[in-house]
Amino acid sequence: MRALERAGADVIEVGVPFSDPMADGPVIQASSQAALEQGMTLDRTLALIREAGLSIPVVLMSYLNPIVAAGADVLERAASAGVHGILVTDLPVGVDPERERWLGTGPLAFVRLVAPTTPDQRMREIGEHGSGFVYLISRLGVTGARDDMPDDLPDTVRRLKQATSLPVCVGFGISNAAQAKRIGALADGIVVGSAIVRAAGESTDAAVALASGLRAALDEG
């Protein structure tokens, strides 16, 4: 985490490993399984974030089950550990208003997801019930690095920007500097997960080199 901050990351998303990561592709699934096998938990994740002592925001990414299982004070514990936002992958707007209120009124920014197939009115509703930024999923399917980007992405970003005043960050499939430069010119930020995790599986240096290249591409754009 410290190395990614030095490499130029503006925000670091830290995933909480979960046994059934249904929105994630093989790279994140494998990393989650490896973390669980080594005893990683939500509280140990928070301890690592606290120890890192970063000066940039941290967003906790999880599924609903680990968050609920961690207890009613989990959001406060996360905030005290240095977390600034939370993204719950499997909690669409309107599915569980009580839990959404709990997340939305807590001490963390409540980052919401938008799919590329989301209608304009639904985009507005999601923007109204979120904070921090909106995470636009660039394509249907699960997470994972891709070589191409959807042709309709510029139009989707345009529609979402018209629907909300929150910053729009695009994720799912971004894995190289060329993609970062192209998407960075459209949106307010990019989210890179699988490519960073895959590089980290080789070495910290490989992950840092990738992050530095993405930062340089965004700055050029």
C-alpha positions, -999 to +999 in steps of 0.1 A: +000+000+000+028+024+008+046+016-024+014+022-044+010+056-027+046+065-037+039+053-072+012+080-075-021+064-066-047+089-056-069+064-037-062+028-027-090+002-028-084-026-003-104-057-007-117-078+021-113-115+011-146-134+009-153-170+002-178-163-026-166-133-046-192-136-074-184-104-091-147-111-093-127-129-120-101-156-115-072-133-104-092-117-075-108-151-067-074-167-063-060-139-042-091-140-020-087-177-015-050-174-007-057-147+018-084-167+035-061-197+037-036-176+055-061-164+081-069-130+067-101-114+081-118-080+080-103-070+113-068-081+101-074-061+070-082-030+091-050-036+111-029-036+080-045-003+068-039+012+102-002+001+101+002+015+066-006+050+078-013+063+043-018+100+035-042+092+007-078+079+010-085+042+014-117+026+002-127-008+017-142-031-010-163-060+003-194-080-001-222-075+023-218-107+043-184-099+059-195-063+067-226-074+085-209-103+102-183-078+116-208-061+139-227-029+142-196-008+149-176-020+119-179+013+101-166+032+130-137+007+135-128+011+098-128+049+101-105+048+131-082+025+112-078+050+084-105+040+060-124+068+042-149+050+020-167+017+015-179-002-016-202-031-012-203-051-044-236-070-039-259-042-025-277-025-054-297+006-047-332-002-033-325-038-024-321-033+014-330+003+024-322-002+060-287-014+054-282+012+028-292+039+053-267+024+078-239+026+053-250+059+038-252+078+072-220+063+087-185+078+089-174+064+055-182+076+020-206+051+004-193+044-031-220+030-054-216+009-086-232+017-120-234-009-147-231+000-184-267-011-190-281+012-163-309+036-176-305+073-170-331+076-142-315+047-124-281+065-127-296+095-111-310+074-082-277+057-076-259+091-076-283+104-050-277+075-027-240+075-029-210+096-019-173+100-026-174+089-062-194+066-085-177+034-097-187+028-134-183-008-144-170-006-180-184-039-192-207-067-182-192-098-165-166-102-138-134-083-130-103-091-149-077-075-172-088-071-209-070-059-240-099-038-254-124-014-241-162-013-250-171+010-279-200+025-260-179+035-230-177+072-239-215+075-242-219+056-209-195+080-191-213+110-207-247+098-195-235+092-160-218+126-157-251+141-167-269+121-140-246+129-110-223+156-098-201+129-081-167+121-097-169+092-121-143+065-119-142+036-144-131+001-136-132-035-148-107-045-175-082-017-173-047-032-174-023-010-194-011+026-199-029+030-233-063+021-217-056+044-187-048+073-210-079+068-231-103+063-202-087+090-181-095+115-208-132+106-204-137+100-167-124+115-134-104+084-126-097+048-133-099+017-110-073-010-116-076-042-096-069-075-113-038-062-132-023-048-100-030-080-080-016-101-108+016-080-109+018-082-071+018-119-074+051-116-092+066-090-069+059-057-052+083-041-077+061-053-106+030-039-091+047-005-084+060-004-120+025-010-134+010+017-111+038+041-121+031+035-157-006+041-153+000+073-133+023+086-161-003+078-187-030+096-168-008+126-164+000+127-201-037+126-210 
